[in-house]
Amino acid sequence: MGKLKTNKGVAKRFKITKTGKVKKVCCGQDHFNARETGNTKRNKRKDGTARKPLNKSVKALINKAM
């Protein structure tokens, strides 16, 4: 059996930290941000952590050891 391929779409959207947490970028940052309030703009700058059920599948698609 050959090597497993990394899912590139998932690899671009999620990062695995050194401690094993899954970080994700907040959604909706691309365009139409002029109408957002200051608080919303500020909150979108921060990266969030993914939910627990998502962690296992993301790590499998990125091919990181769990």
HELIX and SHEET records of a PDB file:
HELIX    1   1 LYS A    8  ARG A   13  1                                   6    
HELIX    2   2 GLY A   38  ARG A   45  1                                   8    
HELIX    3   3 LYS A   52  ILE A   62  1                                  11    
SHEET    1   A 3 PHE A  14  ILE A  16  0                                        
SHEET    2   A 3 VAL A  22  VAL A  25 -1                                        
SHEET    3   A 3 ASP A  47  THR A  49 -1                                        
END                                                                             
